[in-house]
Amino acid sequence: MPSDYPKINVGLLGMGVVGSRLAKYLLEETTCSGPPSISNLNLKSILINDSRKQRSFQPPSGILTNDPEEILQDPTISIVVELIGGEYPATDFITKAINAGKHVVTANKEVIAKHGSLLSDLAKKAGVALKFEASVGGGVPTIGPLIH
């Protein structure tokens, strides 16, 4: 049963182990229905570093890019998922996404540990969400209230 909710375009930064699995899930999952769910998410673009690299999942080539600006400056992308890891360029990409009015999801422990407060403030000012629960796991019940 198709959802009556509009599609939400997603840009994925990084296609390592976790990014590949997420891409596969977003591109192949069609069984959800009802309120906004996974079926409402449209994986529009994926940032990769090496187009020749063999991956556990090979998405359609038309959505792959090696230019982060194609995702960060695309006005039709509402959510950016950062899964490249490391402090830089991930911090810069997250900052640009927030400043462009995009919601951000990250599992990047280093970025959140070093820049979480600043990024949270930027997101609040931009009126977008910064979701980082995957980066802190069991600390979420403690950390969330402290930075909001």
N, CA, C and O of each residue as an XYZ file, in Angstrom:
592
protein
N       0.841     -1.170      0.000
C       0.000      0.000      0.000
C       0.891      1.240      0.000
O       1.676      1.412      0.932
N       0.802      2.107     -1.004
C       1.653      3.301     -1.057
C       1.252      4.318      0.006
O       0.087      4.429      0.389
N       2.245      5.044      0.459
C       2.008      6.082      1.458
C       1.473      7.338      0.798
O       1.814      7.655     -0.341
N       0.618      8.054      1.541
C       0.085      9.327      1.058
C       1.021     10.480      1.376
O       0.772     11.614      0.967
N       2.083     10.202      2.095
C       3.029     11.239      2.467
C       4.032     11.457      1.341
O       4.361     10.522      0.612
N       4.519     12.689      1.197
C       5.467     12.972      0.106
C       6.815     12.305      0.347
O       7.175     11.973      1.477
N       7.539     12.121     -0.734
C       8.894     11.588     -0.650
C       9.819     12.653     -0.068
O       9.649     13.846     -0.318
N      10.786     12.208      0.702
C      11.788     13.087      1.303
C      13.134     12.654      0.736
O      13.551     11.511      0.923
N      13.813     13.565      0.046
C      15.098     13.247     -0.562
C      16.212     13.240      0.473
O      16.303     14.123      1.326
N      17.056     12.218      0.376
C      18.162     12.012      1.300
C      19.464     11.989      0.509
O      19.535     11.411     -0.575
N      20.493     12.626      1.066
C      21.846     12.544      0.522
C      22.707     11.799      1.514
O      22.690     12.109      2.705
N      23.457     10.826      1.046
C      24.299     10.002      1.900
C      25.766     10.344      1.639
O      26.239     10.280      0.504
N      26.474     10.707      2.704
C      27.901     11.007      2.609
C      28.669      9.807      3.139
O      28.755      9.601      4.350
N      29.220      9.022      2.236
C      30.006      7.863      2.625
C      29.301      6.560      2.333
O      28.112      6.394      2.603
N      30.075      5.629      1.768
C      29.497      4.333      1.441
C      30.455      3.211      1.811
O      30.787      2.346      1.000
N      30.888      3.260      3.076
C      31.686      2.160      3.611
C      30.741      1.048      4.039
O      29.695      0.845      3.422
N      31.105      0.332      5.091
C      30.295     -0.785      5.560
C      28.899     -0.320      5.965
O      27.905     -0.873      5.494
N      28.812      0.681      6.824
C      27.515      1.154      7.306
C      26.758      1.878      6.192
O      25.560      1.659      6.011
N      27.448      2.733      5.452
C      26.796      3.466      4.366
C      26.238      2.549      3.295
O      25.151      2.794      2.772
N      26.976      1.487      2.962
C      26.501      0.524      1.961
C      25.238     -0.167      2.425
O      24.300     -0.356      1.650
N      25.217     -0.541      3.690
C      24.033     -1.222      4.236
C      22.835     -0.274      4.256
O      21.720     -0.667      3.915
N      23.070      0.967      4.653
C      21.979      1.937      4.671
C      21.466      2.191      3.253
O      20.257      2.241      3.030
N      22.368      2.349      2.310
C      21.961      2.577      0.921
C      21.114      1.420      0.415
O      20.070      1.633     -0.201
N      21.553      0.216      0.669
C      20.807     -0.972      0.240
C      19.405     -0.962      0.853
O      18.414     -1.214      0.167
N      19.341     -0.676      2.117
C      18.051     -0.654      2.813
C      17.130      0.420      2.232
O      15.963      0.152      1.948
N      17.651      1.625      2.059
C      16.820      2.715      1.541
C      16.360      2.466      0.103
O      15.250      2.842     -0.272
N      17.207      1.838     -0.687
C      16.869      1.608     -2.087
C      15.980      0.385     -2.298
O      15.261      0.306     -3.294
N      16.023     -0.563     -1.371
C      15.280     -1.796     -1.580
C      14.059     -1.962     -0.691
O      13.173     -2.751     -1.019
N      13.982     -1.250      0.416
C      12.861     -1.424      1.345
C      11.616     -0.734      0.805
O      11.609      0.480      0.603
N      10.572     -1.506      0.575
C       9.322     -0.927      0.057
C       8.113     -1.446      0.807
O       6.984     -1.201      0.382
N       8.311     -2.157      1.909
C       7.189     -2.791      2.584
C       6.527     -1.920      3.639
O       5.450     -2.270      4.121
N       7.128     -0.800      4.014
C       6.555      0.049      5.056
C       5.429      0.909      4.497
O       5.467      1.337      3.344
N       4.449      1.149      5.320
C       3.363      2.041      4.922
C       2.862      2.768      6.155
O       3.357      2.539      7.258
N       1.885      3.642      5.976
C       1.342      4.387      7.103
C       1.997      5.736      7.229
O       2.359      6.354      6.228
N       2.155      6.206      8.476
C       2.776      7.521      8.680
C       4.155      7.558      8.045
O       4.693      6.514      7.677
N       4.731      8.736      7.914
C       6.050      8.809      7.274
C       6.962      7.708      7.812
O       7.140      7.551      9.020
N       7.518      6.971      6.897
C       8.346      5.824      7.251
C       9.462      5.704      6.224
O       9.675      6.602      5.410
N      10.161      4.595      6.274
C      11.272      4.364      5.353
C      10.808      4.460      3.905
O      11.584      4.858      3.036
N       9.568      4.107      3.634
C       9.074      4.143      2.254
C       8.934      5.570      1.731
O       8.779      5.772      0.526
N       8.986      6.555      2.615
C       8.901      7.950      2.202
C      10.266      8.553      1.907
O      10.360      9.687      1.436
N      11.320      7.800      2.181
C      12.665      8.309      1.959
C      13.165      7.899      0.583
O      13.088      6.732      0.200
N      13.675      8.873     -0.149
C      14.219      8.658     -1.481
C      15.709      8.966     -1.448
O      16.105     10.124     -1.314
N      16.537      7.928     -1.571
C      17.982      8.135     -1.584
C      18.355      8.724     -2.937
O      18.434      8.014     -3.939
N      18.583     10.034     -2.949
C      18.806     10.755     -4.200
C      20.261     10.743     -4.650
O      20.541     10.680     -5.847
N      21.194     10.803     -3.690
C      22.599     10.923     -4.069
C      23.495     10.343     -2.979
O      23.203     10.450     -1.788
N      24.601      9.721     -3.417
C      25.557      9.125     -2.491
C      26.958      9.636     -2.834
O      27.415      9.514     -3.971
N      27.627     10.208     -1.836
C      29.014     10.643     -2.008
C      29.940      9.452     -1.798
O      29.896      8.783     -0.766
N      30.779      9.202     -2.802
C      31.784      8.142     -2.690
C      33.153      8.743     -2.958
O      33.274      9.794     -3.585
N      34.165      8.072     -2.481
C      35.532      8.535     -2.674
C      36.167      7.911     -3.917
O      36.922      8.564     -4.636
N      35.849      6.642     -4.156
C      36.490      5.908     -5.243
C      35.436      5.115     -6.009
O      34.877      4.154     -5.482
N      35.166      5.510     -7.238
C      34.132      4.848     -8.034
C      34.546      3.445     -8.484
O      33.698      2.668     -8.922
N      35.831      3.110     -8.384
C      36.305      1.789     -8.801
C      36.272      0.767     -7.669
O      36.438     -0.430     -7.904
N      36.060      1.236     -6.455
C      36.075      0.356     -5.286
C      34.905     -0.631     -5.331
O      33.769     -0.262     -5.631
N      35.213     -1.892     -5.027
C      34.165     -2.908     -4.920
C      33.463     -2.747     -3.579
O      34.116     -2.642     -2.541
N      32.153     -2.729     -3.599
C      31.364     -2.564     -2.389
C      30.435     -3.757     -2.203
O      30.130     -4.479     -3.152
N      29.995     -3.948     -0.976
C      29.089     -5.053     -0.702
C      27.744     -4.844     -1.381
O      27.015     -5.804     -1.632
N      27.419     -3.615     -1.674
C      26.172     -3.285     -2.371
C      26.509     -2.252     -3.443
O      27.165     -1.249     -3.163
N      26.067     -2.498     -4.644
C      26.336     -1.575     -5.746
C      25.048     -0.848     -6.125
O      24.184     -1.437     -6.774
N      24.898      0.430     -5.729
C      23.694      1.181     -6.071
C      23.711      1.597     -7.542
O      24.735      1.469     -8.212
N      22.597      2.087     -8.035
C      22.583      2.592     -9.414
C      23.634      3.682     -9.588
O      23.757      4.565     -8.739
N      24.381      3.627    -10.665
C      25.475      4.579    -10.868
C      24.990      6.020    -10.985
O      25.752      6.945    -10.703
N      23.776      6.227    -11.384
C      23.244      7.575    -11.550
C      23.110      8.367    -10.265
O      22.947      9.586    -10.312
N      23.175      7.705     -9.117
C      23.056      8.445     -7.857
C      24.399      8.623     -7.159
O      24.459      9.225     -6.087
N      25.474      8.111     -7.746
C      26.802      8.231     -7.149
C      27.481      9.530     -7.588
O      27.369      9.949     -8.740
N      28.184     10.152     -6.648
C      28.946     11.362     -6.960
C      30.224     11.376     -6.135
O      30.284     10.789     -5.055
N      31.232     12.043     -6.648
C      32.437     12.272     -5.845
C      32.569     13.755     -5.496
O      33.611     14.197     -5.012
N      31.504     14.515     -5.745
C      31.470     15.943     -5.436
C      30.473     16.201     -4.302
O      29.265     16.153     -4.531
N      30.957     16.473     -3.081
C      30.051     16.675     -1.950
C      29.066     17.829     -2.162
O      27.969     17.818     -1.605
N      29.456     18.817     -2.962
C      28.574     19.966     -3.179
C      27.291     19.576     -3.915
O      26.273     20.255     -3.784
N      27.334     18.487     -4.688
C      26.119     18.021     -5.356
C      25.040     17.654     -4.347
O      23.848     17.771     -4.631
N      25.460     17.214     -3.183
C      24.518     16.881     -2.115
C      24.265     18.096     -1.233
O      23.116     18.435     -0.949
N      25.339     18.750     -0.802
C      25.219     19.849      0.164
C      24.494     21.063     -0.389
O      23.876     21.810      0.370
N      24.557     21.274     -1.701
C      23.907     22.448     -2.294
C      22.624     22.116     -3.053
O      21.997     23.011     -3.619
N      22.230     20.860     -3.072
C      21.011     20.456     -3.773
C      19.798     20.876     -2.948
O      19.590     20.347     -1.856
N      18.993     21.815     -3.444
C      17.850     22.300     -2.668
C      16.746     21.261     -2.496
O      15.854     21.450     -1.668
N      16.786     20.182     -3.250
C      15.743     19.164     -3.111
C      16.086     18.112     -2.063
O      15.230     17.305     -1.699
N      17.319     18.109     -1.574
C      17.709     17.163     -0.528
C      17.425     17.793      0.828
O      17.938     18.866      1.145
N      16.606     17.117      1.623
C      16.203     17.632      2.932
C      17.019     17.056      4.086
O      17.189     17.702      5.119
N      17.523     15.833      3.901
C      18.258     15.151      4.964
C      19.606     14.690      4.432
O      19.693     14.091      3.360
N      20.659     14.979      5.197
C      21.998     14.498      4.869
C      22.416     13.520      5.962
O      22.362     13.839      7.150
N      22.831     12.327      5.547
C      23.335     11.322      6.473
C      24.840     11.244      6.277
O      25.315     10.880      5.202
N      25.595     11.591      7.329
C      27.060     11.597      7.250
C      27.589     10.313      7.858
O      27.398     10.050      9.045
N      28.263      9.505      7.025
C      28.841      8.246      7.490
C      30.268      8.076      6.972
O      30.715      6.956      6.727
N      30.981      9.193      6.805
C      32.348      9.077      6.301
C      33.356      8.895      7.423
O      34.441      8.359      7.194
N      33.023      9.327      8.622
C      33.919      9.159      9.753
C      35.039     10.185      9.770
O      35.245     10.929      8.812
N      35.747     10.201     10.871
C      36.848     11.147     11.052
C      36.340     12.555     11.311
O      35.166     12.862     11.105
N      37.244     13.390     11.763
C      36.859     14.761     12.106
C      36.655     15.633     10.868
O      35.662     16.353     10.762
N      37.597     15.561      9.942
C      37.506     16.355      8.717
C      37.663     15.444      7.514
O      38.491     14.534      7.539
N      36.909     15.660      6.488
C      36.034     16.781      6.178
C      34.613     16.651      6.732
O      33.759     17.486      6.436
N      34.351     15.609      7.537
C      32.994     15.380      8.029
C      32.410     16.608      8.743
O      31.262     16.979      8.499
N      33.190     17.229      9.614
C      32.694     18.409     10.336
C      32.309     19.517      9.367
O      31.274     20.163      9.529
N      33.140     19.731      8.367
C      32.841     20.768      7.372
C      31.567     20.434      6.589
O      30.749     21.317      6.328
N      31.400     19.172      6.217
C      30.213     18.757      5.462
C      28.951     18.929      6.302
O      27.932     19.413      5.810
N      29.024     18.533      7.569
C      27.862     18.673      8.452
C      27.514     20.148      8.623
O      26.344     20.526      8.569
N      28.529     20.973      8.829
C      28.310     22.417      8.986
C      27.653     23.004      7.739
O      26.703     23.780      7.843
N      28.154     22.637      6.566
C      27.582     23.145      5.307
C      26.142     22.673      5.137
O      25.285     23.439      4.697
N      25.877     21.434      5.478
C      24.514     20.908      5.348
C      23.559     21.673      6.257
O      22.472     22.066      5.833
N      23.960     21.878      7.488
C      23.113     22.629      8.434
C      22.893     24.049      7.928
O      21.764     24.539      7.931
N      23.957     24.710      7.495
C      23.834     26.081      6.993
C      22.986     26.164      5.731
O      22.443     27.223      5.413
N      22.871     25.051      5.013
C      22.020     25.005      3.814
C      20.572     24.629      4.165
O      19.739     24.463      3.275
N      20.281     24.496      5.453
C      18.914     24.200      5.883
C      18.533     22.737      5.808
O      17.353     22.406      5.692
N      19.520     21.858      5.874
C      19.254     20.420      5.802
C      19.355     19.786      7.186
O      20.210     20.156      7.991
N      18.474     18.831      7.446
C      18.575     18.036      8.659
C      19.773     17.104      8.486
O      20.077     16.684      7.369
N      20.453     16.781      9.589
C      21.643     15.941      9.514
C      21.524     14.788     10.504
O      21.100     14.957     11.648
N      21.915     13.606     10.020
C      22.039     12.420     10.857
C      23.487     11.972     10.741
O      24.017     11.858      9.636
N      24.132     11.716     11.879
C      25.521     11.257     11.854
C      25.746     10.191     12.913
O      25.108     10.193     13.966
N      26.651      9.294     12.619
C      27.097      8.289     13.581
C      28.557      8.556     13.946
O      29.251      7.670     14.445
N      29.011      9.769     13.696
C      30.421     10.126     13.823
C      30.755     10.538     15.260
O      30.456     11.655     15.681
N      31.374      9.629     15.998
C      31.721      9.880     17.398
C      32.691     11.039     17.556
O      32.521     11.879     18.440
N      33.698     11.086     16.710
C      34.722     12.124     16.837
C      34.133     13.516     16.614
O      34.423     14.441     17.373
N      33.318     13.668     15.588
C      32.704     14.974     15.308
C      31.814     15.408     16.468
O      31.868     16.561     16.896
N      31.003     14.495     16.974
C      30.095     14.853     18.071
C      30.881     15.161     19.337
O      30.550     16.109     20.050
N      31.913     14.381     19.629
C      32.717     14.627     20.828
C      33.409     15.986     20.773
O      33.467     16.695     21.777
N      33.930     16.348     19.608
C      34.711     17.579     19.497
C      33.888     18.803     19.102
O      34.241     19.924     19.468
N      32.801     18.607     18.363
C      32.064     19.746     17.814
C      30.557     19.668     18.047
O      29.804     20.473     17.499
N      30.116     18.715     18.846
C      28.678     18.496     19.037
C      27.929     19.713     19.530
O      26.837     20.009     19.043
N      28.491     20.419     20.481
C      27.823     21.594     21.040
C      27.668     22.697     19.990
O      26.595     23.284     19.849
N      28.741     22.969     19.262
C      28.702     23.988     18.213
C      27.704     23.600     17.119
O      26.897     24.424     16.688
N      27.764     22.345     16.675
C      26.856     21.895     15.617
C      25.399     21.911     16.086
O      24.495     22.252     15.324
N      25.189     21.541     17.339
C      23.834     21.585     17.895
C      23.301     23.015     17.908
O      22.143     23.253     17.567
N      24.150     23.968     18.302
C      23.753     25.381     18.283
C      23.449     25.855     16.868
O      22.463     26.557     16.645
N      24.302     25.470     15.904
C      24.067     25.851     14.503
C      22.736     25.293     14.007
O      21.964     25.993     13.352
N      22.479     24.033     14.323
C      21.235     23.394     13.884
C      20.020     24.098     14.484
O      19.017     24.320     13.806
N      20.126     24.437     15.743
C      19.019     25.126     16.416
C      18.741     26.468     15.732
O      17.587     26.806     15.470
N      19.793     27.224     15.448
C      19.642     28.522     14.781
C      19.087     28.376     13.370
O      18.333     29.232     12.907
N      19.455     27.294     12.686
C      18.993     27.069     11.311
C      17.611     26.431     11.264
O      17.007     26.332     10.196
N      17.108     25.995     12.422
C      15.789     25.372     12.459
C      15.762     23.965     11.876
O      14.750     23.528     11.328
N      16.891     23.259     12.002
C      16.962     21.884     11.501
C      17.383     20.953     12.632
O      17.863     21.396     13.676
N      17.196     19.667     12.407
C      17.561     18.675     13.409
C      18.976     18.159     13.152
O      19.394     17.986     12.007
N      19.693     17.921     14.234
C      20.983     17.234     14.198
C      20.790     15.983     15.040
O      20.687     16.063     16.264
N      20.741     14.844     14.396
C      20.529     13.573     15.088
C      21.847     12.820     15.139
O      22.471     12.573     14.107
N      22.269     12.454     16.345
C      23.578     11.854     16.534
C      23.535     10.641     17.445
O      24.579     10.168     17.895
N      22.360     10.139     17.720
C      22.208      9.065     18.682
C      23.077      7.855     18.367
O      23.578      7.207     19.286
N      23.267      7.538     17.093
C      24.085      6.383     16.719
C      25.548      6.583     17.111
O      26.294      5.610     17.223
N      25.960      7.819     17.318
C      27.362      8.070     17.660
C      27.640      7.944     19.149
O      28.795      7.797     19.548
N      26.614      7.997     19.971
C      26.838      7.970     21.411
C      26.168      6.802     22.116
O      26.399      6.585     23.305
N      25.348      6.053     21.408
C      24.746      4.838     21.945
C      24.118      4.993     23.310
O      23.162      5.751     23.475
N      24.647      4.284     24.287
C      24.064      4.246     25.623
C      24.067      5.574     26.353
O      23.360      5.720     27.350
N      24.841      6.552     25.889
C      24.887      7.847     26.568
C      23.758      8.785     26.175
O      23.652      9.879     26.730
N      22.906      8.383     25.228
C      21.846      9.269     24.737
C      20.941      9.804     25.832
O      20.660     11.002     25.845
N      20.464      8.954     26.768
C      19.569      9.508     27.800
C      20.226     10.595     28.643
O      19.532     11.455     29.185
N      21.541     10.571     28.763
C      22.254     11.581     29.537
C      22.657     12.773     28.687
O      22.478     13.918     29.101
N      23.194     12.518     27.510
C      23.746     13.584     26.669
C      22.666     14.463     26.052
O      22.804     15.687     26.040
N      21.591     13.864     25.538
C      20.535     14.635     24.876
C      20.048     15.814     25.693
O      20.089     16.940     25.198
N      19.582     15.611     26.938
C      19.098     16.732     27.743
C      20.160     17.775     28.063
O      19.840     18.946     28.269
N      21.417     17.357     28.106
C      22.482     18.290     28.464
C      22.770     19.307     27.357
O      23.181     20.429     27.650
N      22.563     18.934     26.098
C      22.902     19.867     25.026
C      21.683     20.592     24.466
O      21.837     21.464     23.611
N      20.504     20.264     24.910
C      19.297     20.927     24.380
C      18.780     21.970     25.334
O      17.775     22.622     25.050
